[in-house]
Amino acid sequence: MKARIRKLVTFVEETRVEMDRAVEPPTRRAAAVGVIDNPFAGRYVEDLSLLIDIGEELGALLAERAVAALGIEGASAESYGKAAAVGENGELEHAAAVLHPKLGAPVRKVLGTGAALIPSSKKRGGPGVALDVPLGHKDAAFVRSHFDGMEVRIADAPRANEIMVAVAVTDSGRPHPRVGGLTKGEIKGVDGLR
């Protein structure tokens, strides 16, 4: 593996009650986070292909861990998202290199599908920074019930020369969705939008 991983952390969140109303079945989401060395911290480098390759490795590893944490088959996942935070000696472009060119394909392979773009965010921050992972339906971006997010943080990451990378998946949308729009039962799955 090209990535030097210092730490792997997996978060699982299950909502059983929302506004005093039972959520049946409970909504569940999981995020797997890798804390890696940033090989380009503190210096400008034109060729970021090493980080792009690291993104491909992390896509599979983190998606597999997130799906396993939910205890479901990959194809049963409904939403996904990705995010990265670079430490103070990193650039936002380092996060982009990990997240965008190659991370998505292995995530989709683990899930068996994924026609929609994987929502993403990137930021710079120090140890304990909140990483907000945006979520959207994996096959149809216009399914409003799945517009969501998951916050994760690790007390000692990212350090100045690290990158914290997260992949999140869910087994459902938000609890008690009622803002209209395309429902998951209406998905056509042709263009990643509807």
C-alpha positions in Angstrom: 0.0 0.0 0.0 1.3 3.4 -0.9 -0.5 5.2 1.9 1.3 5.4 5.3 -1.7 4.9 7.6 -1.2 6.0 11.2 -4.8 5.3 12.3 -8.1 3.9 11.1 -11.3 4.8 12.9 -14.9 3.7 12.2 -18.0 5.5 13.4 -21.5 4.1 13.4 -24.6 6.2 14.2 -28.0 4.7 14.6 -31.1 6.9 15.1 -34.0 5.2 16.8 -36.1 8.2 17.9 -36.5 11.6 16.3 -38.8 14.3 17.8 -40.3 11.8 20.2 -41.3 9.6 17.2 -39.9 6.1 16.7 -37.8 5.6 13.6 -38.7 2.2 12.2 -36.5 0.8 11.1 -33.7 2.9 12.7 -31.6 4.9 10.2 -27.9 3.9 10.2 -24.8 5.5 8.8 -21.2 4.7 9.1 -18.0 6.5 8.3 -14.5 4.9 8.0 -11.7 7.3 8.4 -8.0 6.9 7.6 -5.3 9.2 8.9 -2.4 9.1 6.6 1.0 10.9 6.1 0.9 13.7 3.6 4.0 13.1 1.4 3.8 16.6 0.1 3.2 18.5 3.3 5.1 21.8 3.5 6.1 22.1 -0.1 4.6 22.7 -3.5 4.6 19.7 -5.8 3.2 19.9 -9.4 2.7 16.1 -9.8 0.2 14.8 -7.3 -0.2 11.4 -8.8 1.0 9.7 -5.6 -1.9 11.1 -3.7 -4.3 10.2 -6.5 -3.1 6.6 -6.3 -3.4 6.7 -2.5 -7.0 7.8 -3.0 -7.7 4.7 -5.0 -6.3 2.5 -2.3 -8.3 4.3 0.4 -11.5 4.2 -1.5 -11.7 0.4 -1.4 -10.4 0.1 2.2 -12.6 2.7 3.7 -15.8 1.7 1.8 -15.3 -1.9 2.9 -14.9 -0.9 6.5 -17.9 1.4 6.5 -20.2 -1.3 4.9 -18.9 -3.9 7.3 -19.6 -1.6 10.3 -23.2 -1.4 9.1 -23.4 -5.2 8.8 -24.9 -5.0 5.3 -24.0 -6.1 1.8 -22.5 -3.3 -0.2 -25.5 -3.3 -2.6 -27.8 -2.5 0.3 -26.1 0.8 1.0 -28.3 3.8 -0.1 -26.2 6.9 0.4 -22.6 7.8 0.3 -20.1 10.6 0.7 -16.5 11.4 1.1 -14.4 14.1 2.8 -10.8 15.0 3.6 -9.0 17.4 5.9 -5.4 18.3 5.5 -3.2 19.4 8.4 -1.7 22.9 8.5 1.2 22.0 6.2 -1.1 20.7 3.5 -2.9 22.2 0.6 -6.6 21.8 -0.2 -5.3 20.4 -3.6 -3.8 17.5 -1.6 -7.3 16.7 -0.3 -8.7 17.0 -3.8 -6.0 14.7 -5.2 -7.0 12.0 -2.7 -10.8 12.4 -3.2 -11.5 13.1 -6.8 -9.6 11.3 -9.6 -9.7 7.7 -8.4 -11.3 7.2 -5.0 -14.8 6.9 -6.4 -14.5 3.8 -8.6 -13.4 1.5 -5.8 -16.2 2.8 -3.5 -18.7 2.1 -6.3 -17.2 -1.4 -6.7 -17.7 -2.2 -3.0 -21.3 -0.9 -3.2 -22.0 -2.7 -6.5 -23.4 0.5 -8.0 -23.4 4.2 -7.7 -24.5 6.3 -10.7 -24.6 9.6 -8.8 -21.6 11.7 -8.1 -20.2 11.1 -4.6 -20.8 14.3 -2.5 -17.5 15.6 -1.1 -16.0 18.2 1.1 -12.4 19.2 1.9 -10.8 21.6 4.4 -7.7 22.4 6.4 -7.6 22.1 10.1 -5.7 20.8 13.1 -6.2 17.9 15.5 -9.8 17.4 16.4 -11.2 19.4 13.5 -14.8 18.4 12.6 -15.0 16.7 9.2 -18.4 17.1 7.7 -19.1 14.3 5.2 -22.0 15.2 2.9 -24.3 12.4 1.9 -26.5 11.8 -1.1 -28.3 8.8 -2.6 -25.8 6.7 -4.5 -27.9 6.2 -7.6 -30.0 9.4 -7.9 -28.8 12.7 -6.7 -32.3 14.3 -6.7 -33.6 12.0 -3.9 -34.1 14.7 -1.2 -34.8 12.2 1.6 -31.1 11.3 1.3 -29.6 14.8 1.4 -27.7 14.5 4.7 -24.4 14.7 6.3 -22.3 13.0 9.0 -19.8 14.8 11.3 -16.7 12.9 12.4 -13.7 13.9 14.3 -10.6 12.3 15.7 -9.0 14.0 18.7 -5.4 13.8 17.5 -5.9 14.2 13.7 -4.9 15.5 11.3 -1.5 16.5 12.6 0.3 19.2 10.6 1.8 16.7 8.1 -1.3 14.4 7.7 -4.5 14.0 5.8 -7.7 12.7 7.3 -9.8 10.9 4.7 -13.4 9.6 5.3 -15.9 7.5 3.3 -19.4 7.3 4.7 -22.3 5.1 3.7 -25.9 4.7 5.0 -28.6 2.1 4.9 -31.4 4.7 4.6 -32.2 8.3 4.2 -32.9 10.8 7.0 -35.4 9.9 9.8 -39.0 10.9 8.9 -38.3 12.6 5.5 -41.1 14.9 4.4 -39.8 17.7 2.2 -41.1 16.1 -1.1 -39.2 15.5 -4.3 -38.2 12.3 -5.9 -38.6 9.2 -3.7 -36.2 6.3 -3.7 -39.1 4.2 -5.1 -39.2 6.5 -8.2 -35.5 6.2 -9.1 -35.0 5.4 -12.7 -31.2 5.0 -12.3 -30.3 6.1 -15.8 -28.4 9.4 -15.4 -27.3 9.5 -11.7 -29.8 12.3 -11.2 -33.2 10.7 -11.2 
